[in-house]
Every structure is written in C-alpha cells, then in structure tokens.
C-alpha cells in the first residue's frame, strides 16, 4: 500500500501531532499514531494492525540501547526519592540558606541562576531546589515571585539540554539512534553549540539579572514588588504542592546536604567514567546508554548505603522507597517506549524520505532548520511536553536531513531548541508547572511574565537558524 500511496507514510505522525494538540494527551497520541502506522503496513487491516502494534512496542526492547535508556528513566526516580526522604535536599537547602552571602538583589538572582546550573541531572529536582532555597531570600529583597519562577524555568531546562550527561541527552541520542544515526551521542554533542534557543534563553537570563533591565509584564511585576512590597499581585493564587514536587524527609531525620550531593556527584562522575571506558579513552565515542545505566546504578548504591549506614531506615523501608521512586517515573519510561516505537515505525514507512522529496521541491534546504524549529515549538507549546514532541519530530527531521544529504547536527539543534521553547511558553508544561510550584507563584502570572522573554530568545534563535542554514547548506 505504501508503494502505491507513499503519502500514507505521513499519516501516523500527523495523527499523533493532531491528537496531541487537540486533547493534550501525548501518550494517547503516540499509541494511536503507532496503531495507524501498523494498520497501514498491514494493508489496511485494523485487527492485524492492532496485533502488530503490540509487537512493535515489544520489539523496542530488542535493542539493548533502548532498554538501557528506558531502565535508566525509571531508576532515576529512586535516586530522587533517596535524596528527598533522607533529608539530602532539605540539608542542601539549609546549608545554602545559612551561608548569608547574599546581600543584594543582583546576588540573590545570581544565586538562583547558579543553583539552577549546578544540578543538571534532572530539571524538576533542579527547579525544586532552586525555588525552595531562593524564595525566602527573594521575598526579603522584594523580588517578585514571577521573577523567581522565570529564573527557575529558563535556567534549569536549557541547562539540561546543554549539559548532556543526563536523561535529556541520552533520550535524544536514543531517538537519533532509532533513525540509524551513527554515533548518535556524538551527534548530540555536536548539536549543542547549535541549540540556539537554549543558549539565547540563558544569555537573556544573565543579561536581565546583571543589568536589572526587565521588560513588558515582568517589569510591572518587579515595580509592584519594589514599590508596594507585594511579591505577588493582589488576587494571585500561589501554586504550592510539595506533595507533588517533593517528599518530606523522614520524621526524626537530621537533614544533611551530603545525602543528596554525594549520590548526584557519583552519578555525574560515573557518567563521564562510563563514556571514557566504553569509548576506549574517547568520550565522544562512548556509549551514552551504557554510561547512564552505570551512573544511576552507582548513585542508587551509594545513596542506599548511606541511608542504611546512618540507621535512618532499615532494609525493607529502603526497598519500599526504591520502588516508590521508580514507580513515580514509570510514565516517563512508557513515554520512551512509545517514542522509540513510533520512531522505528516512521523509519519503516519512509516518512522522512517522503517529506524530504516533497518539501525539497517547495522549500530550500537552507530554510528547513528554521521551519523545524518553529514547528517543534508549536507542537511542544500545544502539548506541554518537549520529550513527547521530540519523539514525533526526530524521525521526521532526521529523515529530511538524511535524504537531503545534509548534516544532521543543525536539525538536532533545531528540534531540541523547539521543544524547550514550546515548553517555556506552554501553561500545561510540566517544567512550567513545577517552576510555579517551587517559587510559590501564581501559575498564569508566571506564564504571562515569562512569555515575552521566551519569544525574545526565540526571535534570536530563529535568525541564528536561518543564517546557519544559509551558511551550512
């Protein structure tokens, strides 16, 4: 059927995009996209397509790299639960808060940016720590909650994409590998300087903090906080839900920063060591999937040993805490399974080849990176998830790049940039919601004040993608 009607190859990703935008349910969108593609490959037989859908999901685990990445995505939940329940996060917060080195508004904001930059393992925990530590200090210096939410959101997610030794980098590398991109982790490394939105978003954060020059809705919020002493506007509803974004330390436990710092440091060190070992001395040739699995396993062992040695929990409590943490991130693991499946499906259908053949006659390859960036941003904004959007766009983008015989790194940079940009603008994005929670800001106020900054960074990124496309292609 595909040979006769090649345009059918674009229906699965289009269905996934449409459902995701309409219903904001990326899991449902991906599974229905996979089912539609399986049905097409089954010559229109929906029953066989349903059976083949299950086979496609199961076949994801035939790849050792896919399996390692999915397992890592679940295991990272155990590291986070250990750090929180053992009082590690609370201890880290207390340690920084008691240093009393913040003596001005600028230093307070620089502190928030610094904290958000040094924990690039997972965006939610980085946002949580940044917001919780900074909130009382920001209130003291009459800095609006909207400003704190912006600094949390626009620092932590971009940093996670620019420092690939975490689930973000490995996830994208896995999607690339699914599209037969050789040395996928190296390709991701090469795309980092081309991740223009993340770069400009961070530069804008630094500019605003250093110069103190806010604009549009954020400027109004800062004037209100400065002149009226109101860190929240009248009628605002602070979004606080600690039971969602954090576990409380176990009762009677003395918070110690080392319970968080040491496991996370172990993870980062073992990630680098794993890349070095698997790459035979060359970090760029190492296996990202193997390295992150070694890293998270090491962090769990170190964190668990510290908990048992301290006597704060017995072995059974520790095991239960492990499964609680893992269970909390099962949705992310499922998302990865669906993402890998639809990526392979698009590869089998030849979606990228068809799109490349059609669009190359209508659009110059030089403009493709800009178009990819804008499209990815729109989908991420509509669905509230960068990861789910990448699952849809990577197969399309890589197919276009490969069939046009152009370098894929700029396309990867455009896709990653678009996902983060859409996330920053979307009121249903998980990182946007967590930023509002961690800073105790009104959520809609956070979205409205961050939007002008996100659009400004996106404008600069758009110019950069257009110019880069002209130069490189």
N, C-alpha and C positions, 0 to 999 in steps of 0.2 A: 504493500500500500504506500509506503514512504517513497518507493521508487517512482510510483505513478503520481503521487501528490506530495512533493517534498515540503510544501508549505505546512503540512501537518506536524512537522518537527518543531514548529514554534508554539503549537497549542499548549503543551504541558507547562512550559514556563509562563506563558501568558495567562493560563488558568490560575497558576499559583500566584502570580502577581495580582490578578484581578480579585481573587478571593481574599488575599491578604489585605488589600486596600479596602475592600468593601466591608469585611467582617472583622478585620484586625485580629485574625487568628492564624498566625503563621504556621502552626503545626497542622491545622486542618488544610491550609492552602498547599503545603508541601505534599502531604499524603495524597490529596486529590490530584495534584499535578503528576505525581508518580503513577497513580492509578490510570490517569488518562493516557499517559505515555505507554504504559504496559498494554493498555487496550488497543492503542494504535499498532504497536508491534505485533499484537495478536490478531491483526487483520480485522479489527472492529468487534471482536468477541469479548463482551464485558465480563463474562464468567471466567474465561481464561486470563483476561487482564487482571482480575481480582486475585486469582491464584498466583500469577506471575509477580504481582505487587509484593506479596509476602516473600517470594523467592528473592526479589531484588533487595529487600530490606535485610534478609538473612545473608545474602551474598556480600553485603558490606563488610561483614566480619571475616571474609576470606582474605582480606588484605590485613596483614599484620600491623601496618602503619595506622590504618583506620581504627583498628581495635585498640591500639595503644592510646590513641588520642581520645577515644570515647571513654576508656577506663580512667584516663587522667582527669577528664572533665568531671567525673563523679568523685574521684578521690580527693580533689582539691577541696571539696566540701568538708572532708574530715579535718584537714589542716585548719580551716577557718573555724570549725566548731571547737577544736582543741584550744586554739588561741583565745577564743572568747570565753569558753567555760572555765578555763584555768586561770582567768584573770589577766592574761597577757595583754589583751587590748586595753583593758582598764588601767593596767600598770603603765603601759606606754603613754596613755593619755595623762595620767597623774605625773609621770616623770617630766614630760614636756611642759605641762602647765605650771609646775612648781619651780621652773628654772628662772622665771621672772626676767627674761632678757628682751621682752617686747615692750618698747617704750614709746611707740608712735603708731599712727595708723598705717604708715607705709610698712613698718616692720611687722605689724600684725598680718597684713596681707601677704607679705613676702614669706612669712612663716607658713601660712596656709598653702601657698604655692609650693614651698619646699617640701612640706609633709606629703602633699599630693604627688610629688615627683619621686619620692624615695621608696614607695611601695608599689611597684608596677606589676605585681603578680596578679592581682585581681581588682577590677575597678571598684566594685561595691565596697570591699573592705577598705580600700584606699579612701574612698569618699566618706565612709563612716568615720574613720579615724580623723580625717581632716576636719570634717564638720563638727564632730564632738569636742575635739580639742580647741578649735578656733572659736566656737560660738560664744563662750563667756568672755573671751578676750575682745572679740568684735563688738559685743554689747558694751563693754567697758569704754571703748574708744568711739562709740556711736557710729558704727559702720552697719549699714543695713543688712538684714538677713538675705535680701535678694543678692547683694554683692557676694556674700559668703557662698550662697548656692551656686552662683555663676563661677566663682573661683574653683569650687569643688568639681563641678561638672566639666568645665572647659580645661581643666588641668589633667584630671585622672584618666579619662578615656583616651585623649590624644597621646598621653604618655604611654599607655598600654599598647598602642599601635606602633609607637616609635621605638620602644624597647621590646624586642620580640621574644625575650626569654620568659614567656608566659603562655597561657592558654590562647590568647588572641593570635599571637604569631603562629603558633603550631596549628591552630584551627584553619587559618587562611592557607598555610603551607599544605595542609591536608587536602583542602579543596583544590588547590593547584595540582597536587599530585594525582588527584582523581581525574584531572583533564590531561594526563600524560605530560605534564610539565616536568622535565628532568631537573634534578637538584632544586626541588621546589622551595626548600628553606633558604637556599642561597638566593633564589629569585626574589623571595620576600625581603631578604636583607638588602638587595639592590634596589628594591622599590621604596625603601624607607626615605631616601632623600627626595623622592617624587611623591610622597604623601603630603601634598601641598596644603590640604585643609588643616590637618593636624598641626603642621608646622606654623601656619599663619595663625591658627587659633591660640597656640601657646605664645607666639610673639605678641599677639594682641593682648593677652593676659598680662604679660610682663610690661608692655607699654602702659597699659591702664594703671597698673599697680605703681610703677615707678613715677609716672608723671602725674597721677591723680586726676587725669582728664577723662571723666565719664561722659557718656552722651545718651541722648534720647531718654527712654524710660528709666534707665539706671541712674542717670543724672538727677532726675526728680526724686528717686528713692533716696539717694545719698544726701540731697539737700534737706529732705524731710528728716532723715536720721540726725543730721548735723544740727539743724536749727531748732527742731522740735523735740529731739531726743527720742524719736519713735523709730525703732529698728524695724518695726512692722507698721504698715499703714492701718488706719482705722478700719475695722471690719474685716481685717485679714484673718485667715484661719491657718495657723501654723500646722504643718504636716509632720507629726511626730508619731512614730510607730516602732518603738525599739524592739518589740517582739518580732517584727518582720526583718529588720535590718541587723539585729544583734541579739546574741544570747547574753543573759546576765551571768556574771561569774557565779560559781557555785557558792552557796552560803558558807561563810566562815573562811573562805579562801583569801589570803593576802595577795592583792594584785601585784604582779611583778612583770615588768616590761620584757624581761628575758624569755618569758614563756611564749611570747609572740615573736620577738626579734630573732631568737636562735633558730626556730624551725624555718622561718621565712628566709633567713640568711643561708641556712643549709640548702634550701630549695634553689636559691639563686646560684650558689657555688656549685652544686651538683649539676645544674643545668649546663653551666659552662664546661664543667669537667666532662659531662656526658658528650657534649658536642666535640670536645677535644679528643676523647677516647675513640668514639665511633667514627670520627673523621681522620683517624691516624695522624693526629697532630695538627690538622687543618680544621679550624672551627667552622668555616663556610661549607665544608664537605660533610659535616657530621649529621647524624640522624636526629632531627628535631623530635620525632615521635618517641624514639627510644630515650632520649635525654630527659624529656619532661616526665616520663614514667619513672625513671630512676630518681629524678629530683623530688617528685611528690612522695614517692615511697620513702625516701630518706627523711623527708620532713615529717612524715607521719611517725616513723620510728623514733626520731629524736623527740618530737613533741610528746608521744606516748610514754617514752622512757622518763622524761622529765616529770610528767604527771604522776606516774607510778612511784618514782623515787621520792617525790615530795609527800606522798601519802594522802594527797587530797582526794583521790579516788582509788577504788580497788579495781581489779582487772575486769570484772563484769560491768562496772559502771563505764570504764573506758571503752569496752567493746560496744556498749549501747550508744555511747556518744559518737563513736566512729560511724555506726550505721545511721544515726540521726543526721550527721553531716553529709554523708554520702547520699542519703535519701533526699536531702534538700536540693541537690543539684542533678538529680535524675532527669528533670525536664531538659536541662542543657545537654545531657548525654543523648537523649532521644532526638533533640534538635539536630545534633551532629549526625546521627544515624540517617535521619531523613535527608539532611543536606548532602551527605555522601551519595545516597541512593539517587536523588534527582540529578546530581552532577554526573554520575555514570550514565543515567538514562539519557540526558541531553547529549552526551558523548556518543552513545549508541544510535541515537536518532539523527545525529549530524546537525543539530540545531545551530551551532556556531558557524558551521560551513555554509548553511543555507542563508543565515542572516548576513554573513560576510559577502556572499555572492550577490545578494540583492542590494544591500546598502552601499557596497563599494561602487555601484553604478550611480548612486544618488548622492552620496556623501564622500567628500575627500577623506582619505585616511588621516589626514592632518587634524581633522575636527573630531575624530572618534573619541579620543581621550576626554575632551570636554563634554561630549554627548553622554558618555558612560558615567562621568562624574555627576552630571545633573540628573540623569535617570536613576542612578543608585540612590542619590539623596532624596528624590521624590518618593521612592518606594520605602526607604527607611523612615522617612517622616510619616508616611501613611500607616505603616505597620508598627512603628515604635521599636523595631529591633534591627540592629546593624548585622548581627550574625545571621539571622534568617534571610536578610536581604542579600548578603554575600553568597549564601547558598544558591540563590536564584541567579545572581548576576555573574558569578565567576565562570560557570560553564558557558554563558553567552559571550562574555568578554574575552575569555581565552580562545574560544572558537573563532571569534572575529580576528583576534591578533594573530593566531597561528595560520589561518587561511589567507590573511593578507601578507603573511611572511614579514611581520614587523616585530620588534622587540616587545616582550610582554610586560616588562617591569613598569612601564608608564601606565599600562592598562591596570595593573595590580594597584598601583598608587591611586589611580582614579576611583577604582571600586572601593578600596579601603577608605579613602577620603570621603566619598559619597555616603558611605554607611555612617561614619561618625558625624558628618554634617546633618544628615537627616535625623539622627538620634538627638542632637543638640536642639533641634527645632521642634521635635515632637513632644506633645504633652503626655503621650502614653508610653514614652521610652522608659525602660527600667532604670537606666542611669540618671535620667532627669528626675524621676520619682524619688530615687534614693537620695539624690542631692537635696531635694526639697525636705525630705525627712531628716537627713543628717544635720541640716542647717536650721531646722525648725522654721522654714519659710512657708509662706502661702504658695502652693504649687503653681497656680496660674500666674501669680506675680513673678515667680522665678522664670517661667516660660516667656512671659512678655518682656522681661528685662534682659534675658539672655539672647532673644531672637535678633535684635539689631547687631550684636557682636558676632553671632553666628553668620548672619548674612554678609557682614563686612569681611570676615575671614573667607567666606565662600566666594565673594567677588574677586578677591586677590587670587584665590586658588584657581578660579575659572580662567583668569588671564594667564596664570602660570601654565595650566594645562593646554591652553590654546597655543601659547608661544612654544612650549615644549614639543607639541605635536608638529608644529611647523618646522622646528629645527631638526627633530629626530626622524620625521617621516617625509 
